[in-house]
Amino acid sequence: MSEITKSGLSRRAFLGLGATAAVAAGAAGLAGCSPAAGSSDSSESAATGQAQYAWEVAPEPITDIASTVDADILIIGAGIAGCACACSAAEKGGSVTVVEKSPSWNGRGGGFGAINSRYMDELGIKVDKVNAKQHWIAQCASRANEDLIVKFFNNSEEASNWLLDKAEARGGSAMVGAFYSHDDVYAEQPGYHMLMFPEDAGLTSTGFAGAELCYLDAVEAGAQFVFDSPAIQLVKDGNKVIGCICETSDGYVQYNASKGVVLCTGDIGGDIEMCKAYAPICAEYGQPRSQYTPVGVNTGDGHKMGMWAGAQLQDLPLPTMMHPQAFCWFHGPFLFVNDNGERFMCEDTWVQGKSLAINRQPNGEAWSVFDANWPTDLVNGLPYGGGMFWDSFRPYGSDPQLAADYFETQIPAYVEQGIAYQADTLEELAKQIGCDAATLMATVERYNGMCEAGEDTDYYKKPVFLTPVKQGPFYALKVGPALLTVTGGLRTNVDFQCLDAEGAPIEGLYALGNTMGDITAVDYPINVAGNSHGRCITYGYLLGQELAQA
């Protein structure tokens, strides 16, 4: 991979050049295959205004087109955003074609977040929108696009009920989860919906079923899906994007779209070099532990094609969704130590905070250490904290004891897998995790002293979560960050149109999902859990309707 140029060329300068080059390419289209990273032509002098990385260079146009296909709306990518957009558009009478590089539509994760839904109404759940929105902005260091966030907040209920209708039509329902933090500092909101179906529902989903629901209904409404057909370039007529070229077993196929091309190709997490360049915080530990499936699909294709067409990336670095689930999926607010047996953080923080703190430790891992009283300590703390990997995936309004009961079944499995240890003494526990026993003993002794005093003078954890480690057996659960996705991408306006270097919309080009930028920045705001899927559904629903009716 080529290094960043010494000139420090700004992204604005690069994209200005990219837009000029794109216009010059004209209707012949933009190039499809960038030079390999590290190739000799990946860097030129700053005086020419060249790109910093090989994949930012627009390749030569493809002209040997074997066939063409016409549609109103062309969607590139069949994940949840692409399927939602296709379904919404087709249901409104749009002529829709979806091209996808993999053999199938793709769904992953457990559910989706909503600001409201009829299921939430039935449970009497009211999201504090002021709190939720302001925390979102704060967790994104005030660099996210507030108008886009508000658009999600204002339209989430309608889009969520649209998807819930589809689930119920196929015999399913949704469980609204109780696993959100009640902390006043790291305030989270209820609204995470897990779709559930009986075995005879006829679905094949092993991940998030919402993608399959949208795919099935899109097909029924007349949308055309073409799989194993990676899009490798966009086609322009002057400044307008009018289609794309896909590489197929029958040669290059050009898909034309009269109403718009929507980039829904996912994130950059499957391309380690792009992660190093645009989201380096995940490159050492998070990305190699990625739990994104299917492997090799999310390689930033839409980001690249968009940049070649003159679209602008949001400010760097891109935000990452890293959760501390690379090893054990339970750790609560208990004492954390690194591989040296040393405490290094306030443990009652949110999942992103845990991930980033652990990411800085040796080997990018840590240990959640607690004693035999952990079930009681956990249940006593849930009214004041909670959230993912602290609470279980239990229904809203259920007894917190269910969380302890569930994790009691999981810890033996962690021990059997070799990612957790149980010991009668701290000395034995230190030996198992591979740290110096004296160091771990001193760490626990100091921690227990602060628990007894009711004040954490090292990291200022809330007193309610200061639970000592005194009574055996003792436990150490391995904890480490895994990258789920990089949630940043191409800058868009509130209508999801990609923007050029001057901030003007590029006619005919749209972005959704994790190809779209500025809905998150710096970090992923988990305070509205499941918001990544939630906005894919909401924005896909809205854009599909708008394009179909254009």
C-alpha positions in Angstrom: 0.0 0.0 0.0 1.3 3.5 -0.8 2.0 5.8 2.0 0.3 9.1 2.6 2.0 11.8 0.5 4.3 14.1 2.3 2.4 17.1 0.9 -0.6 16.2 3.1 -3.0 16.9 0.3 -6.4 17.7 1.6 -9.4 15.5 0.8 -11.2 18.5 -0.6 -8.4 19.1 -3.1 -8.4 15.4 -4.1 -12.1 15.3 -4.5 -12.1 18.4 -6.6 -9.7 16.7 -8.9 -11.8 13.5 -8.8 -14.9 15.5 -9.8 -13.0 17.0 -12.8 -11.7 13.6 -13.9 -15.2 12.2 -13.6 -16.6 14.8 -15.9 -13.9 14.1 -18.4 -14.8 10.5 -18.4 -18.3 11.5 -19.5 -20.8 9.0 -20.6 -18.2 6.4 -21.2 -18.3 5.8 -17.5 -15.7 5.7 -14.7 -13.1 3.0 -14.3 -13.8 -0.2 -12.6 -10.6 -1.7 -11.2 -8.2 0.4 -9.2 -4.4 -0.1 -9.3 -3.3 -2.6 -6.7 -2.2 -1.2 -3.4 1.5 -0.6 -3.5 1.6 -0.2 -7.3 4.1 2.3 -8.7 1.3 4.6 -10.1 -0.5 4.9 -6.7 1.3 8.2 -5.9 2.4 11.2 -7.9 3.6 14.6 -7.0 1.3 16.8 -5.0 1.4 19.4 -7.8 -0.8 17.2 -9.9 -3.4 17.0 -7.1 -3.2 13.2 -6.9 -4.8 10.8 -4.5 -3.2 9.5 -1.3 -4.0 5.8 -1.8 -4.1 3.5 -4.8 -7.9 2.9 -4.5 -8.6 6.6 -4.7 -7.3 6.7 -8.2 -10.1 6.4 -10.8 -9.1 3.6 -13.2 -9.5 3.6 -17.0 -13.0 3.5 -18.3 -14.5 0.2 -19.4 -15.9 0.3 -22.9 -16.3 -3.4 -24.0 -19.9 -3.7 -22.7 -21.5 -7.1 -23.5 -25.1 -6.1 -22.8 -27.2 -3.4 -21.2 -30.2 -3.5 -18.8 -32.6 -0.5 -18.2 -34.5 0.3 -15.0 -35.9 3.3 -13.1 -33.9 2.6 -10.0 -30.6 0.8 -9.6 -29.5 -0.4 -6.2 -26.0 -1.6 -5.7 -25.9 -4.0 -2.7 -28.5 -6.4 -1.2 -28.0 -5.8 2.5 -30.7 -4.5 4.8 -30.4 -0.9 3.4 -30.5 -2.1 -0.2 -33.3 -4.6 0.4 -35.4 -2.0 2.3 -34.9 0.5 -0.4 -35.8 -2.0 -3.2 -38.9 -3.2 -1.4 -40.2 0.3 -0.6 -39.6 1.4 -4.2 -41.1 -1.7 -5.8 -44.2 -1.5 -3.6 -44.7 2.0 -4.9 -44.6 0.8 -8.5 -40.9 1.6 -9.2 -38.9 -0.5 -11.7 -36.1 -1.7 -9.5 -32.9 -3.7 -10.2 -30.6 -4.7 -7.4 -27.1 -5.9 -8.2 -25.1 -7.8 -5.6 -21.6 -9.1 -5.6 -22.3 -12.2 -3.4 -24.6 -15.1 -4.2 -27.4 -13.8 -1.9 -29.0 -11.0 0.0 -27.2 -10.4 3.3 -28.5 -9.9 6.8 -26.5 -9.9 10.1 -26.9 -8.9 13.7 -29.8 -9.5 16.1 -32.3 -6.8 15.6 -33.0 -3.1 14.9 -33.4 0.0 16.9 -36.4 2.3 16.7 -37.4 5.6 18.2 -40.9 4.3 18.4 -43.1 1.5 17.2 -46.5 0.1 18.0 -44.8 -2.6 20.0 -43.2 0.1 22.2 -46.6 1.8 22.5 -48.2 -1.4 23.7 -45.5 -1.6 26.4 -45.8 2.0 27.4 -42.2 2.8 26.3 -41.4 6.4 25.6 -38.0 7.3 24.3 -36.6 10.6 25.7 -35.9 12.1 22.3 -34.1 15.1 23.6 -31.8 13.0 25.7 -31.3 10.4 22.9 -30.5 13.0 20.3 -28.2 15.1 22.4 -26.3 12.0 23.6 -26.0 10.9 20.0 -24.4 14.2 19.1 -22.1 14.2 22.1 -20.9 10.7 21.5 -20.1 11.7 17.9 -18.1 14.7 19.2 -20.7 17.1 17.6 -19.5 16.1 14.1 -22.5 14.1 12.9 -25.1 15.7 10.7 -28.0 16.7 13.0 -30.5 17.0 10.1 -29.9 13.3 9.2 -30.3 12.2 12.9 -33.5 14.2 13.2 -34.8 12.6 10.0 -34.3 9.2 11.5 -36.0 10.2 14.7 -39.0 11.7 12.9 -39.5 8.7 10.5 -38.4 5.7 12.5 -41.8 4.8 13.8 -43.5 4.7 10.4 -40.6 2.6 8.9 -40.4 0.3 11.9 -44.1 -0.5 11.7 -43.8 -1.1 8.0 -41.2 -3.8 8.7 -43.2 -5.2 11.7 -46.1 -5.6 9.3 -44.0 -7.8 7.1 -42.8 -9.9 10.1 -46.4 -10.5 11.3 -47.6 -11.3 7.8 -45.1 -14.3 7.9 -46.1 -15.4 11.4 -43.5 -13.5 13.3 -43.4 -10.9 16.0 -40.8 -8.8 17.8 -39.4 -8.7 21.3 -38.5 -5.3 22.6 -35.4 -5.7 24.8 -34.6 -4.6 28.3 -30.9 -4.5 27.7 -30.2 -0.8 27.8 -28.3 1.2 30.4 -30.2 3.2 33.0 -27.1 5.2 33.8 -27.5 9.0 33.8 -24.1 9.6 32.3 -24.1 6.9 29.6 -27.8 7.2 29.1 -29.3 4.7 26.7 -32.9 4.3 25.4 -35.2 1.3 25.1 -36.3 0.4 21.6 -34.1 -2.6 20.4 -36.4 -5.0 18.5 -35.5 -8.6 18.0 -37.6 -10.3 15.3 -38.8 -13.8 16.2 -40.4 -16.4 14.0 -41.7 -19.9 14.4 -39.8 -22.8 12.8 -42.4 -23.2 10.1 -42.3 -19.5 9.0 -40.2 -20.6 5.9 -37.4 -18.1 6.5 -33.7 -19.1 6.0 -32.2 -16.2 8.0 -29.3 -17.0 10.3 -28.7 -13.3 10.9 -31.0 -10.4 11.0 -34.3 -11.5 9.5 -35.3 -8.0 8.4 -33.2 -8.2 5.3 -34.9 -11.4 4.2 -38.3 -10.0 4.8 -37.6 -7.0 2.6 -36.0 -9.2 0.0 -38.9 -11.5 -0.2 -41.5 -8.7 -0.4 -39.4 -6.8 -2.9 -39.3 -9.8 -5.2 -43.1 -10.2 -4.8 -43.5 -6.5 -5.8 -41.5 -7.0 -8.9 -38.0 -6.0 -8.0 -35.2 -7.8 -9.9 -32.2 -9.1 -8.0 -29.0 -10.1 -9.9 -26.4 -11.9 -7.7 -22.8 -12.8 -8.3 -22.5 -9.5 -10.2 -20.1 -7.1 -8.5 -20.5 -3.4 -9.6 -17.1 -2.1 -10.5 -17.7 1.4 -11.9 -20.4 4.0 -12.1 -21.5 5.4 -15.4 -21.9 9.2 -15.9 -23.5 11.4 -18.5 -21.8 14.7 -17.9 -22.2 15.4 -14.2 -25.1 13.0 -13.8 -24.7 9.3 -12.6 -26.9 7.2 -14.9 -25.9 3.6 -14.0 -23.1 1.2 -13.3 -21.1 -1.6 -14.9 -21.0 -5.0 -13.4 -18.5 -7.8 -14.0 -20.3 -11.0 -14.7 -19.5 -14.5 -16.1 -20.9 -13.2 -19.4 -18.8 -10.1 -19.5 -19.4 -6.5 -18.6 -23.1 -5.6 -18.2 -24.1 -2.0 -18.0 -27.2 -1.2 -15.9 -28.9 2.1 -16.7 -31.1 3.9 -14.2 -33.4 6.8 -15.2 -34.2 7.9 -11.6 -31.2 7.1 -9.6 -28.3 4.9 -8.5 -28.2 4.0 -4.8 -24.9 2.8 -3.2 -25.7 0.2 -0.5 -22.5 -1.8 -0.6 -21.8 -1.8 3.1 -18.7 -0.6 5.0 -14.9 -0.8 4.5 -14.3 -3.3 7.3 -13.3 -6.1 5.0 -10.4 -4.2 3.5 -7.6 -3.9 6.0 -5.7 -1.3 4.1 -8.7 1.0 3.9 -9.2 0.4 7.7 -5.6 1.4 8.3 -6.1 4.5 6.2 -9.5 5.6 7.2 -10.3 4.0 10.6 -6.9 3.0 12.0 -8.1 2.5 15.6 -9.7 -0.8 14.6 -6.8 -2.1 12.4 -4.6 -3.9 15.0 -7.1 -5.9 17.0 -10.7 -5.1 16.0 -10.6 -5.8 12.3 -8.7 -9.1 12.5 -11.4 -10.2 14.9 -14.2 -9.0 12.7 -17.5 -10.9 13.1 -19.0 -9.5 9.9 -20.5 -12.0 7.6 -20.2 -13.0 4.8 -16.5 -12.6 4.8 -15.0 -10.5 2.0 -18.1 -8.7 0.9 -17.7 -5.4 2.7 -14.6 -4.1 1.0 -15.6 -0.4 0.5 -16.7 -0.9 -3.1 -19.3 1.9 -2.9 -16.9 4.2 -1.2 -14.4 3.8 -4.0 -16.9 4.1 -6.8 -18.4 7.1 -5.2 -15.1 8.9 -4.8 -14.2 8.1 -8.4 -17.5 9.9 -9.3 -16.4 13.0 -7.2 -18.3 12.1 -4.0 -16.7 13.3 -0.7 -15.9 11.2 2.3 -17.0 12.5 5.7 -14.3 13.8 7.9 -11.7 11.2 8.9 -11.1 9.1 10.8 -14.3 7.1 10.1 -16.2 5.9 13.2 -16.1 2.2 14.1 -18.6 -0.1 15.7 -16.4 -2.1 18.0 -18.1 -4.2 20.7 -16.2 -6.1 23.4 -17.5 -9.5 22.2 -14.4 -11.0 20.6 -14.2 -13.6 23.4 -16.8 -13.7 26.3 -20.1 -11.9 25.9 -20.5 -11.1 29.6 -18.5 -8.9 31.8 -20.8 -6.3 33.5 -19.3 -3.5 35.6 -16.8 -5.7 37.4 -13.1 -5.2 37.9 -11.1 -5.2 34.7 -7.4 -6.1 34.6 -5.1 -6.3 31.6 -2.8 -9.3 30.8 -0.4 -7.9 33.4 -3.0 -8.1 36.2 -3.3 -4.3 36.4 -6.5 -2.2 36.5 -6.7 0.4 33.7 -10.2 1.9 33.4 -13.6 2.7 34.9 -15.6 -0.4 34.1 -19.1 1.0 34.3 -18.9 2.6 30.9 -20.7 1.8 27.6 -19.6 -0.9 25.2 -17.7 1.4 22.9 -15.8 2.8 25.8 -14.9 -0.6 27.0 -13.7 -1.6 23.6 -11.5 1.4 23.0 -10.0 1.2 26.5 -9.2 -2.5 26.1 -7.9 -1.8 22.5 -5.0 0.1 24.1 -4.0 -2.7 26.4 -1.4 -5.4 25.7 -2.7 -7.9 23.1 -5.9 -5.8 22.9 -7.5 -7.9 25.6 -8.5 -7.8 29.2 -10.1 -9.9 32.0 -13.4 -9.3 33.9 -12.6 -10.4 37.4 -15.3 -11.1 40.0 -16.2 -13.5 42.8 -18.9 -15.9 43.8 -21.3 -13.1 44.7 -21.5 -11.9 41.1 -25.2 -12.9 40.5 -26.3 -10.7 43.4 -23.9 -7.9 42.4 -25.2 -8.0 38.8 -28.9 -7.9 39.7 -28.4 -5.1 42.3 -26.6 -3.0 39.7 -29.0 -3.4 36.7 -31.5 -0.7 37.9 -28.6 1.8 37.7 -26.6 0.5 34.6 -26.9 -2.3 32.2 -26.7 -2.5 28.4 -25.1 -5.0 26.1 -22.8 -7.6 27.6 -23.9 -6.4 31.1 -27.5 -7.5 30.8 -28.9 -10.5 28.9 -31.1 -10.3 25.8 -34.3 -10.4 27.9 -37.7 -8.8 27.2 -38.6 -5.3 28.3 -40.2 -5.3 31.8 -38.8 -8.7 32.8 -37.2 -9.6 36.1 -33.5 -8.7 36.1 -32.8 -12.0 37.8 -33.2 -13.5 34.3 -29.9 -12.0 33.4 -28.1 -13.7 36.2 -29.8 -17.0 35.4 -28.8 -16.8 31.8 -25.2 -15.9 32.4 -24.9 -18.8 34.9 -25.5 -21.1 32.0 -22.9 -19.3 29.8 -19.9 -19.1 32.2 -19.3 -22.8 32.2 -19.4 -22.8 28.4 -16.8 -20.0 28.4 -14.6 -22.0 30.7 -14.9 -25.0 28.5 -13.9 -22.9 25.5 -10.8 -21.7 27.3 -11.8 -18.0 27.3 -12.7 -17.9 31.0 -11.3 -19.4 34.2 -12.6 -20.4 37.6 -10.3 -20.8 40.6 -10.5 -21.2 44.3 -7.8 -18.7 45.0 -6.6 -15.5 43.3 -3.1 -17.0 43.1 -4.4 -19.8 41.0 -6.5 -17.4 38.9 -3.4 -15.3 38.2 -1.6 -18.4 37.0 -4.5 -19.4 34.7 -4.6 -16.0 33.0 -0.8 -15.8 32.8 -0.1 -12.7 35.0 2.1 -12.2 38.0 0.2 -13.3 41.1 1.6 -10.6 43.3 0.5 -7.9 40.8 -3.1 -9.3 40.6 -3.3 -9.7 44.4 -2.2 -6.1 44.9 -4.7 -4.9 42.3 -7.5 -6.7 44.0 -6.5 -5.6 47.4 -6.5 -1.9 46.4 -9.8 -2.3 44.6 -11.4 -4.0 47.5 -10.2 -1.2 49.8 -11.9 1.3 47.6 -15.1 -0.8 47.5 -15.1 -0.8 51.3 -14.5 3.0 51.4 -17.3 3.5 48.9 -15.1 5.7 46.6 -13.0 4.8 43.6 -10.2 7.3 43.7 -8.4 5.6 40.8 -11.1 5.9 38.1 -14.2 7.2 39.9 -16.6 4.3 39.2 -20.0 4.9 40.7 -20.2 3.5 44.2 -23.2 1.3 43.4 -20.9 -0.7 41.1 -18.0 -1.1 43.6 -18.4 -4.8 44.4 -15.4 -6.4 46.1 -13.6 -9.5 44.9 -13.3 -11.6 48.2 -15.2 -14.8 48.2 -14.2 -17.8 46.1 -14.6 -19.3 43.7 -13.1 -16.5 41.6 -13.7 -15.9 37.9 -11.8 -14.2 35.0 -13.6 -13.8 31.7 -11.5 -12.8 28.7 -12.8 -9.6 27.0 -11.7 -8.1 23.7 -13.0 -5.7 21.0 -14.3 -7.1 17.7 -15.1 -4.9 14.7 -18.7 -5.2 13.6 -18.6 -2.5 11.0 -17.1 0.9 10.1 -20.1 3.2 10.2 -18.8 6.1 8.1 -18.8 6.8 4.4 -19.8 9.3 1.7 -21.2 12.6 2.7 -24.9 13.1 1.7 -27.5 15.7 2.1 -30.8 15.1 4.0 -32.2 13.5 0.8 -29.4 11.0 0.7 -27.8 12.5 -2.4 -24.0 12.2 -2.5 -22.2 15.5 -2.3 -19.2 16.7 -4.3 -16.2 18.6 -3.0 -18.2 21.9 -3.1 -21.0 20.4 -1.1 -23.3 20.2 -4.1 -25.4 17.1 -4.8 -24.2 14.7 -7.5 -27.3 14.2 -9.7 -28.5 10.6 -9.8 -26.2 9.3 -7.0 -27.4 8.3 -3.5 -25.9 6.4 -0.6 -27.5 4.4 2.3 -26.3 2.2 5.1 -22.7 2.1 6.0 -21.7 3.5 2.6 -23.4 6.7 3.7 -21.5 9.1 6.0 -22.1 11.7 8.7 -25.0 10.0 10.5 -22.2 8.9 13.0 -18.8 10.5 13.5 -15.7 9.7 15.6 -17.6 6.9 17.4 -20.7 4.8 17.1 -23.5 6.1 19.4 -24.9 3.0 21.2 -27.3 5.1 23.2 -30.0 4.2 20.7 -29.1 0.5 20.5 -29.5 -1.0 17.0 -29.6 2.4 15.3 -27.4 1.2 12.5 -30.0 -1.3 11.3 -32.8 1.1 12.3 -31.5 3.9 10.0 -30.9 1.4 7.2 -34.6 0.4 7.4 -35.9 4.0 7.9 -33.7 5.6 5.2 -34.2 2.8 2.7 -38.0 3.0 3.2 -38.0 6.7 2.7 -35.6 6.8 -0.3 -37.3 4.0 -2.1 -40.7 5.8 -1.9 -39.1 9.1 -3.0 -37.4 7.6 -6.1 -40.4 5.5 -7.1 -42.6 8.6 -7.1 -40.1 10.9 -8.7 
